[in-house]
Amino acid sequence: MKIHIHTRNADLAEDFRAIVEEKLNSMERFSVLIERVEVEVLHEGNPRQGKNSHRVILTSHGAGPLIKSEAAEFNDVAAFDCAIKAFALQIRKIHERTKDYDRDTLRKRKNAV
């Protein structure tokens, strides 16, 4: 999975890229096909938007499903944490839908023997 980080009016923390790569790479455990994830970080210049001045938008691209989540918080990492929770929930739902449940009954098993 490729990760592209875009910023607008923002200076990122030093460890932000490492945090993003670690958490997004952990989403591969759901075996949902995602080729690329774009992480967009926006900073609001208005001082009245202090608690929600940092917005993070996650968007998946590729052959798999389109997944998009966004969150706004007081700093980049907190906004990313909220956005990754919503992103993980959507991936988990897709993974659960694609599971193949074997619903054999006892009657079917007896006839097969």
N, C-alpha and C positions, 0 to 999 in steps of 0.2 A: 504494500500500500504506500503510495506516494503522498506526502503531506506538503501542502503549499500554505505558507503563512503570509497574509497580506495585512498591511497596517495602513490606517488613515489617521493622520494627526496624532500619531502615537509613537512613543519610545517604549520598547518592550523590556521587561526585566531580563536579567542575564540567564536565569534558569527557566524561562518560560518555554523556550523551544524544546528543552529536554523533557519538561513536564508534559507538553503536548504530544511528543513522540511516544513517550512511555504509555500514556493513557490510551491513545488511539491505536497503538500496536497491540494493546491488550484486548481490543475489540475483535481481533482475528480469531479468537477462541469460539466465536459463534458461527464460523464458516459461512458467512454471508459475503458474496463477491462484491468487494469495493475496490476499485482501482486507484482512486484519488480522493483525498479529502482536502477541501479548502477551508482554512481557518482565517476568518476576517476579523480583525480587531479595530474597533472604532472608538475614538475618544470624543466625548461631547465637550465643546469649549464653554458652554454656558455654566457658570458657577452654581446656578440654582439646581442643576441636575447632579449635585454632589454624590448622592447615594447611588445613582444609576448612570454615572458618567462614563463607565467603560462597558462597551457592548461587544460580545463575541458571537459570531455567526459561524456555524459548522455546516458545510454542505458536502454531500458525497456525490461523486461522479463515476460513471463507468457502466459496465454491462448489468450490474445489479440494480437494486431499487434506489430511487432518489430519496435521500434522507436529509432533512434540514432541521436544525434546531438553533435557537438563539437565546441569549440571556444577557441581562444588564445588571451589573453590581458595582461596588465601590472600587474594585481594582481588577486587573486583567485575569489574575489567577482565580479569583472568586467567580467571576463571570464565566470563565472556561469550565470550572467545576460544575456549575449549574447547567451549562449547555451540554456537557458530556454526559450528565445524568439523563437528560432527555434523549440524547443521541443513543445511549446504551439501551434505554427502554424501547426505542423504536427498533433497534437491531434485534433485541431479545424477542420482540413480538414477531418479527419476520422469521427468525430462527425457529420459534415454536410452531408457526404455521407450516413450515416446510418439513417438520419432523414426520416420519412415517410410523404411525402407531399400529402395532399388530393386535387386532381385536379378535383373536380366535376365541371361540367359546368351547366349552367341554364337548358339546355335541359334535362340532366340526372335527375336533381332535380324535374322537372315538371312530368317526366314519373314515378318517384318513388311515387309521391303523389296520 
